[in-house]
Amino acid sequence: MEYGKNKAPVVVAKGQGELAEMILEEARRHGVYIAKDPQLVAMLSELDLEQEIPERLYTAVAVILSWAYWLKGMRPGDEVKDSN
């Protein structure tokens, strides 16, 4: 998922099996934090690439994003400040 300047998080990568493992490995190489949530994965897997996260998943995604921000020592909005 990606958020940044988008009004809602967007699906930027998805895959199953070996492709999923490659995506995870690439994410790890870039310091992306990975949360294991099978229920959220099942819901997100129904979405297409570049599709915004639907409102019904906002709470679940917000929990994951807040965890990722906390681990990086960031606050919401910091990603926008860094890109200017």
C-alpha positions as CSV (number, residue, x, y, z in Angstrom):
1,M,0.0,0.0,0.0
2,E,1.0,3.6,-0.5
3,Y,-0.5,6.6,1.0
4,G,1.6,9.8,0.8
5,K,-0.2,12.4,-1.3
6,N,-3.1,10.2,-2.2
7,K,-6.5,10.8,-0.5
8,A,-6.6,7.1,0.5
9,P,-4.0,4.3,0.6
10,V,-3.5,2.6,-2.8
11,V,-2.5,-1.0,-3.6
12,V,0.9,-0.8,-5.2
13,A,1.9,-4.5,-5.3
14,K,0.2,-7.9,-4.9
15,G,1.0,-11.5,-5.7
16,Q,0.7,-15.1,-4.6
17,G,3.2,-17.8,-3.9
18,E,6.6,-17.1,-5.3
19,L,5.7,-13.7,-6.5
20,A,4.4,-12.7,-3.1
21,E,7.7,-13.9,-1.5
22,M,9.7,-11.8,-4.0
23,I,7.6,-8.7,-3.1
24,L,8.1,-9.3,0.6
25,E,11.9,-9.8,0.1
26,E,12.1,-6.5,-1.9
27,A,10.1,-4.8,0.8
28,R,12.5,-6.0,3.5
29,R,15.5,-4.8,1.4
30,H,14.0,-1.3,1.4
31,G,13.2,-1.3,5.1
32,V,9.4,-1.7,4.7
33,Y,7.8,-3.0,7.8
34,I,5.7,-6.1,7.2
35,A,2.6,-6.9,9.3
36,K,1.1,-10.4,9.2
37,D,-2.7,-10.2,9.2
38,P,-4.3,-13.0,7.2
39,Q,-7.8,-11.4,7.4
40,L,-6.5,-8.1,6.1
41,V,-4.5,-9.9,3.4
42,A,-7.6,-11.7,2.3
43,M,-9.6,-8.5,2.0
44,L,-6.8,-6.6,0.3
45,S,-6.2,-9.4,-2.2
46,E,-9.7,-8.7,-3.7
47,L,-8.5,-5.3,-4.8
48,D,-6.8,-4.4,-8.1
49,L,-3.4,-2.7,-8.4
50,E,-3.6,1.1,-8.2
51,Q,-7.0,0.8,-6.6
52,E,-7.7,2.9,-3.5
53,I,-8.4,1.1,-0.3
54,P,-12.2,1.1,0.2
55,E,-13.7,2.9,3.1
56,R,-14.8,-0.4,4.8
57,L,-11.0,-1.2,5.3
58,Y,-9.9,2.2,6.6
59,T,-9.8,1.2,10.2
60,A,-7.7,-1.9,9.6
61,V,-5.4,-0.1,7.3
62,A,-5.1,2.8,9.8
63,V,-3.9,0.4,12.5
64,I,-1.2,-1.0,10.2
65,L,-0.1,2.5,9.0
66,S,0.0,3.9,12.6
67,W,2.2,0.9,13.6
68,A,4.5,1.5,10.7
69,Y,4.7,5.2,11.5
70,W,5.5,4.4,15.1
71,L,8.2,1.9,14.2
72,K,9.9,4.6,12.0
73,G,9.5,7.3,14.6
74,M,7.3,9.3,12.2
75,R,4.0,11.0,12.5
76,P,1.2,11.3,9.9
77,G,2.2,14.0,7.4
78,D,5.9,13.5,7.7
79,E,6.0,11.6,4.4
80,V,4.6,14.6,2.7
81,K,7.2,16.9,4.3
82,D,10.0,14.6,3.2
83,S,8.9,14.6,-0.5
84,N,8.9,18.5,-0.9
